[in-house]
Amino acid sequence: MSEPRDAAEDIRVALHRLSSSAPEEFFNIANDLRALGCDDAAVPFYEKAIEAGVPEATYNLALLHHERGRTEIARSGFVAASEAGDAKGAFMAAQIFEACGDDDRAALHYARALELPETPVRLARVLRRIGLAQEADDIVAESAAMSWESAVEHALRDATPVAEGLTHLDHHWSRGETRVAVTLALLLEEDGRADDAEAVLLVAAEAGDVQALTNLGTRWRDNGDLEAARRAWVDAALRGDALAQRLLEQHPA
């Protein structure tokens, strides 16, 4: 029986003898092989798909290498995908460059991935590190309607009016994004709407948001119901929330 790498090379040689009027089939076979756990066998099929010009093949092959710990090969693939206009490839390339401390190249690739909602706050973070704070603030503000993370960051800026922050946060909340709950509750409290703030935290906590549950407990403590607060913190701590654990230690039974 052939070793995996030898088998992959055998497949690669065989594929060079083949042509296809539907090159996306090479891509589909590669994806199916990955789903079956046959990563090494998938590689030559991705390579054939790339050779045939299948757009997503470069990204998928780079992702395979990334998941197998082949960082240098993966980075080259993600960069190639980024240069070909693939936003997901650009985002992954940026992540790798940022992890390596190369903020200039990270910013370049994040800028190519701004259509993805998770990108703006990460690009802003990198821009601040390279001294472009105003550009970072502008990107966050411009993307607040698209990205819940941008909405949260923009709402928490001192320069952002409470009403404006609430508008963006409520936009995401109304679409079912519970991760804005803690910040939304904070601004509702500032706006004098304490009951609405608690209602938001309750809904988010019931939906499984641990931070909302911890904050709900803190509200109950502030309102004098330490027993209810501890119940919320115990639940949140059991789900891994470090702040809830600290609050339990500060408020023993």
C-alpha positions in Angstrom: 0.0 0.0 0.0 1.3 3.5 -0.9 2.2 6.0 1.8 -0.3 9.0 1.9 2.2 11.4 0.2 3.1 8.8 -2.5 -0.6 8.2 -3.1 -1.3 11.9 -3.4 1.6 12.1 -6.0 0.1 9.2 -7.9 -3.2 11.1 -8.0 -1.5 14.2 -9.1 0.3 12.4 -12.0 -3.0 10.8 -13.1 -4.8 14.1 -13.0 -2.3 15.7 -15.3 -3.5 13.2 -17.9 -7.1 14.3 -17.5 -9.0 17.2 -18.9 -12.5 18.3 -18.0 -15.1 20.5 -19.7 -16.4 21.1 -16.1 -13.3 22.0 -14.1 -15.4 22.8 -11.0 -15.8 19.0 -10.7 -12.2 18.8 -9.6 -13.1 21.4 -6.9 -16.2 19.4 -5.9 -14.2 16.2 -5.6 -11.6 17.9 -3.4 -14.3 19.2 -1.1 -15.9 15.7 -0.9 -12.5 14.2 -0.1 -12.0 16.7 2.7 -15.5 15.9 4.1 -14.4 12.2 4.2 -11.2 13.2 6.0 -8.9 12.5 3.1 -7.0 15.8 3.1 -3.9 14.6 1.4 -5.9 13.1 -1.5 -7.8 16.4 -1.8 -4.7 18.5 -2.4 -4.0 17.4 -6.1 -7.7 17.9 -6.9 -7.6 21.5 -5.5 -4.3 22.1 -7.5 -6.0 20.9 -10.7 -9.0 23.1 -10.0 -6.7 26.1 -9.4 -4.9 25.3 -12.7 -8.3 25.3 -14.4 -9.2 28.7 -12.9 -11.9 27.7 -10.3 -12.1 30.9 -8.1 -12.6 29.4 -4.6 -10.0 26.6 -5.0 -7.1 28.7 -4.0 -8.8 29.7 -0.7 -9.9 26.2 0.1 -6.5 24.7 -0.5 -4.9 27.4 1.7 -7.4 26.6 4.4 -6.5 22.9 4.2 -2.8 23.7 4.7 -3.7 26.2 7.5 -5.7 23.5 9.4 -2.8 21.1 8.9 -0.4 23.5 10.5 1.5 24.4 7.3 1.5 28.1 8.0 3.9 29.3 5.4 2.2 27.4 2.5 -1.2 28.6 3.8 -0.1 32.2 4.0 1.1 32.1 0.4 -2.3 30.6 -0.7 -4.3 33.1 1.3 -2.3 36.0 -0.2 -2.9 34.6 -3.7 -6.6 34.4 -3.0 -6.6 37.9 -1.6 -4.8 39.3 -4.7 -7.5 37.5 -6.8 -10.2 39.4 -5.0 -11.3 36.7 -2.5 -12.4 38.5 0.7 -12.2 35.3 2.8 -8.6 34.8 1.6 -7.8 38.4 2.4 -9.2 38.1 5.9 -7.2 34.9 6.6 -4.0 36.4 5.2 -4.5 39.5 7.4 -5.0 37.3 10.4 -1.7 35.5 9.8 0.2 38.7 9.2 -1.3 40.3 12.3 -0.4 37.2 14.4 3.2 37.6 13.1 3.3 41.3 14.1 3.3 42.5 10.5 0.7 45.2 10.9 1.3 46.9 7.6 0.6 43.8 5.5 -2.2 42.9 7.9 -3.9 46.3 7.2 -3.4 45.8 3.4 -5.3 42.5 3.4 -7.9 43.5 6.0 -8.7 46.4 3.7 -9.5 43.9 0.9 -11.9 42.1 3.2 -14.1 45.0 4.4 -17.2 43.3 2.9 -17.0 40.8 5.8 -18.7 42.1 9.0 -15.9 40.8 11.2 -13.3 42.8 9.4 -13.7 46.5 10.3 -12.9 46.3 14.0 -9.8 44.2 13.2 -8.6 46.6 10.6 -9.2 49.5 13.0 -7.2 47.7 15.7 -4.3 47.4 13.3 -4.6 50.9 12.0 -4.4 52.3 15.6 -1.2 50.4 16.2 0.4 52.0 13.1 -0.7 55.4 14.2 -3.8 55.9 12.1 -6.3 56.4 14.8 -8.7 58.7 12.9 -8.8 56.4 10.0 -9.6 53.6 12.4 -12.5 55.5 14.0 -13.9 56.4 10.6 -13.9 52.7 9.5 -15.7 51.7 12.7 -18.3 54.4 12.3 -18.9 53.7 8.6 -19.4 50.0 9.3 -21.6 50.3 12.4 -24.8 49.4 10.5 -23.2 46.3 8.9 -21.1 44.9 11.8 -22.4 44.3 15.3 -18.8 44.6 16.6 -18.4 48.0 15.0 -21.7 49.1 16.4 -20.6 48.2 19.9 -17.2 49.8 19.5 -18.7 53.0 18.0 -21.4 53.2 20.7 -18.8 53.1 23.4 -16.8 56.0 22.1 -17.1 59.1 24.2 -17.7 61.2 21.0 -20.7 59.1 20.0 -24.1 60.5 21.1 -26.2 58.0 23.1 -29.0 58.3 20.6 -26.8 57.4 17.7 -25.2 54.5 19.6 -28.7 53.2 20.5 -29.8 53.4 16.8 -27.0 51.2 15.6 -27.3 48.7 18.5 -31.0 48.4 18.2 -30.6 47.7 14.5 -28.5 44.6 15.2 -30.7 43.6 18.2 -33.8 43.7 16.1 -32.1 41.2 13.8 -31.5 38.8 16.6 -27.9 39.7 17.4 -27.8 39.1 21.2 -24.1 39.9 21.5 -24.9 43.6 21.5 -27.1 43.1 24.6 -24.6 44.3 27.3 -23.7 47.5 25.5 -27.3 48.1 24.5 -28.4 47.7 28.1 -25.6 50.1 29.2 -26.8 52.8 26.8 -30.5 52.2 27.7 -29.5 52.8 31.4 -27.7 56.0 30.4 -30.9 57.0 28.5 -33.0 56.6 31.7 -34.6 53.3 30.5 -33.6 50.9 33.2 -36.6 48.6 32.7 -35.8 48.2 29.0 -32.1 47.6 29.9 -33.1 44.7 32.2 -35.5 43.3 29.6 -32.7 43.2 27.0 -30.4 41.4 29.3 -33.1 38.9 30.2 -33.8 38.1 26.6 -30.1 37.7 25.8 -29.4 35.6 28.9 -32.3 33.3 28.0 -30.8 33.0 24.5 -27.5 31.8 26.0 -25.4 34.9 26.2 -23.2 34.4 29.3 -22.0 38.0 29.5 -25.6 39.2 29.6 -26.4 36.7 32.4 -23.4 38.0 34.4 -24.5 41.6 33.9 -28.0 40.7 34.8 -26.7 39.4 38.1 -24.8 42.6 38.7 -28.0 44.6 38.2 -29.9 42.4 40.7 -27.1 42.9 43.2 -27.2 46.7 42.7 -31.0 46.5 43.3 -30.4 44.6 46.6 -31.3 41.1 45.5 -28.0 39.3 46.2 -29.6 35.9 46.2 -30.9 36.3 42.6 -27.5 37.8 41.6 -25.6 34.8 42.9 -27.9 32.4 41.1 -27.1 34.2 37.8 -23.4 34.3 38.5 -23.3 30.6 39.5 -24.9 29.7 36.2 -22.6 32.0 34.2 -19.5 30.7 36.1 -20.5 27.1 35.3 -20.5 28.2 31.6 -16.9 29.5 31.9 -17.4 33.2 32.6 -14.4 34.4 34.6 -16.1 37.7 35.7 -19.0 35.8 37.2 -16.5 33.6 39.1 -14.8 36.7 40.5 -18.1 38.2 41.5 -19.0 35.0 43.4 -15.7 35.1 45.3 -16.4 38.8 46.2 -19.9 38.0 47.4 -19.8 34.7 49.2 -23.0 33.0 50.3 
